[in-house]
Amino acid sequence: VQLQASGGGLVQAGGSLTLSCAVSGGTFITQTVGWFRQVPGKERDFVAAIRWSSDSPYYADSVKGRFTIARDNAKNTVYLQMSRLKPEDTAVYYCAAGRPSLIVRTTQYDSWGEGTLVTVSS
């Protein structure tokens, strides 16, 4: 499975941005797709995920109510809509695919895309 994340950029605090994760080379509909983010010197943190089996979304507490994850099975793409962005949301965002038992664990995802940088200015 190959993943390609896109949509990062520079945005002012309070603004919005939508990231896309295009998935290819596998059976998209059976993949749980997650978004993680990482700042230099820190671990990669869970942001959101959507399960293949139920389409149920899951969010980190820090983004709940501001971010929305959605999948388009026809386009093999998962989106992360980010609103009310804060400077602390600045990070490189990665998407990952797999069939994790624990969706917040990076080690339980099989495939990762290149990251896309999101910078939120104050």
C-alpha positions in Angstrom: 0.0 0.0 0.0 1.3 3.4 -0.9 0.1 6.7 0.6 0.6 10.2 -0.6 -0.3 13.1 1.8 -0.9 16.6 0.4 -2.5 19.8 1.3 -0.1 21.3 3.8 0.8 24.9 3.9 1.0 28.1 5.8 -2.2 29.4 7.5 -3.0 32.0 10.1 -4.3 31.0 13.5 -8.1 30.5 13.4 -7.9 29.5 9.7 -8.7 26.2 8.0 -6.8 23.7 5.9 -7.7 20.3 4.4 -5.2 17.5 4.0 -5.6 14.6 1.6 -4.2 11.1 1.8 -4.4 9.2 -1.5 -4.1 5.4 -1.0 -3.0 3.1 -3.8 -1.7 -0.4 -4.3 -4.0 -2.2 -1.9 -7.6 -2.8 -1.0 -8.5 0.7 0.3 -11.8 -0.3 1.7 -10.2 -2.7 4.2 -7.7 -0.2 5.5 -8.0 1.9 8.6 -6.3 5.2 7.9 -4.9 7.4 10.5 -3.3 10.9 10.7 -0.4 11.6 12.9 1.8 14.7 13.4 5.3 15.3 14.5 7.4 18.3 15.5 11.2 18.2 15.6 12.6 16.4 18.6 9.2 14.9 19.6 7.4 11.7 19.0 4.9 11.2 16.3 1.4 11.8 17.9 -1.9 10.5 17.0 -4.4 13.0 15.5 -7.3 11.1 14.0 -8.3 7.9 12.4 -11.2 6.3 10.6 -11.7 2.6 10.7 -12.4 0.6 7.6 -15.0 -1.6 9.2 -17.3 0.9 10.6 -16.3 4.4 9.2 -16.1 5.4 12.9 -13.9 8.4 13.4 -11.5 8.8 16.3 -9.8 12.0 17.4 -7.1 13.1 19.8 -8.5 15.3 22.6 -6.4 18.2 21.3 -8.2 18.3 18.0 -11.7 17.1 18.9 -14.3 19.5 17.7 -11.9 21.3 15.3 -10.7 18.5 13.0 -12.9 16.2 10.9 -11.7 13.0 9.2 -13.6 11.5 6.3 -13.0 8.9 3.7 -14.1 8.7 0.0 -13.9 5.1 -1.0 -14.6 5.9 -4.6 -11.5 8.1 -4.7 -9.4 5.9 -2.3 -8.7 9.1 -0.3 -9.0 10.2 3.3 -9.3 13.8 4.2 -8.5 15.7 7.3 -10.4 18.9 7.6 -8.7 21.2 10.1 -10.4 24.3 11.3 -9.8 26.9 14.1 -6.1 26.1 13.7 -3.8 27.0 16.5 0.0 27.6 16.4 0.4 24.4 18.4 -1.0 22.5 15.5 2.1 23.3 13.5 3.8 20.0 12.6 4.5 17.6 9.8 1.4 15.6 9.2 1.6 11.9 8.1 -1.1 9.5 7.0 -0.8 5.8 7.7 -2.8 2.7 6.7 -3.2 -0.7 8.2 -5.5 -2.7 10.4 -4.5 -1.6 13.9 -6.0 -2.9 17.1 -4.9 0.3 18.9 -5.4 3.1 16.4 -3.2 5.6 18.4 -0.1 3.4 18.1 2.2 4.2 15.3 3.7 0.7 15.4 0.4 -0.8 14.5 0.2 0.8 11.0 1.8 -1.0 8.1 2.3 1.8 5.6 3.2 5.4 5.8 3.2 8.3 3.4 5.6 11.2 3.2 4.6 14.0 5.5 3.1 17.3 4.6 4.0 20.4 6.6 1.4 22.5 8.3 2.5 25.8 9.7 0.1 27.9 11.7 1.2 31.5 12.3 0.0 33.5 15.3 
